[in-house]
Amino acid sequence: MKDQIVFFNGDYLEKEAVKISPEDRGFLFGDGVYEVIKTYQGKMFEFDAHLSRLERSLNGLEIQFEELDNLKSICHRLSCENKLDNQDAAIYIEITRGAARRTHCFPGKPVAPAIYMMINPCPSTKKEQGKGVKIIFRPDIRWARCDIKSVALVANVLATQKAVENDAAETVFIRDGAVTEGASSNFFAVFDDVLYTHPESHYILSGITRKVVLELCYEIGVRVKQYPILSSRLDTADEMMVVSTTKEIIPVIQYDDKKVGDGTPGPVARELQQAFDRATAKL
Ligand SMILES: Cc1ncc(COP(=O)(O)O)c(C=O)c1O
């Protein structure tokens, strides 16, 4: 995006003018957290849920950040300054432990956390929603605190690259014989008219779209079980889907070289996406 205005440590400035310290602990250690919030025509979706999760992530890393209350107005200003208040966009917020001499333990003298925020247009995923996508499954090699939305994403980066190399839209992880979640999404599967997803735990990110999907299931009368899905059962799934803030609800029609159901998007995914569209249209 040309002439993009971002927010960095208290200032609004052009992205090229941002100077991040080489001693920033986000840069040195991946010692920071982030959030991604979608705006629909300038209106933020599930802002409070994203803010609460950001607070939980900060607490998880013991980063003291006192200015959470200011984030909403910064989001609004970024949306307006970048003239993205009349289209769909994604706001990125990153907070790191700040800059200090490199040592693994927390800085001896407290330093101010660093904060960076930007907004970018968010491309529509209507095409993928309509046609469905292929995914691949891979072992979950991530740490055991996947509930913290940490910027240390190298395992997710490697997994996403494997998806690209296999013409797939997403890599979904398997840990100890159970499906956990995607590299940047939560995973759902339908067996005999019941929608299954991994329960909240340290092994998945508590996705905001996951939460919304569970609420919509209640509204439209889809039965849900928050149980781990055994990888040995995957070939009997009627439907699969991956969901996230920027993807919304994407039906999976193929995994590895196998068809899901009859190889077309299923009725539960379609009904959920319609309900999701109604929820975002009400904003
Ligand atoms: C690992 C992981 N799981 C799940 C999600 C979905 O979370 P949300 O619906 O809050 O975007 C994401 C989003 O980026 C993610 O990175």
The ligand as a MOL file (V3000), in Angstrom:
LIG
                    3D

  0  0  0     0  0            999 V3000
M  V30 BEGIN CTAB
M  V30 COUNTS 16 16 0 0 0
M  V30 BEGIN ATOM
M  V30 1 C -2.6910 -20.7870 14.7870 0
M  V30 2 C -3.9970 -20.1000 14.5780 0
M  V30 3 N -5.1200 -20.7130 14.9660 0
M  V30 4 C -6.3310 -20.1400 14.7650 0
M  V30 5 C -6.4400 -18.9050 14.1580 0
M  V30 6 C -7.8050 -18.2930 13.9380 0
M  V30 7 O -8.0200 -17.2930 14.8920 0
M  V30 8 P -9.0060 -16.0740 14.6070 0
M  V30 9 O -10.3230 -16.6650 14.2420 0
M  V30 10 O -9.0600 -15.3450 15.8960 0
M  V30 11 O -8.4190 -15.2900 13.4860 0
M  V30 12 C -5.2910 -18.2250 13.7580 0
M  V30 13 C -5.3900 -16.9000 13.1330 0
M  V30 14 O -4.4590 -16.3550 12.6470 0
M  V30 15 C -4.0380 -18.8370 13.9800 0
M  V30 16 O -2.9100 -18.2200 13.6260 0
M  V30 END ATOM
M  V30 BEGIN BOND
M  V30 1 1 1 2
M  V30 2 1 2 3
M  V30 3 2 2 15
M  V30 4 2 3 4
M  V30 5 1 4 5
M  V30 6 1 5 6
M  V30 7 2 5 12
M  V30 8 1 6 7
M  V30 9 1 7 8
M  V30 10 2 8 9
M  V30 11 1 8 10
M  V30 12 1 8 11
M  V30 13 1 12 13
M  V30 14 1 12 15
M  V30 15 2 13 14
M  V30 16 1 15 16
M  V30 END BOND
M  V30 END CTAB
M  END
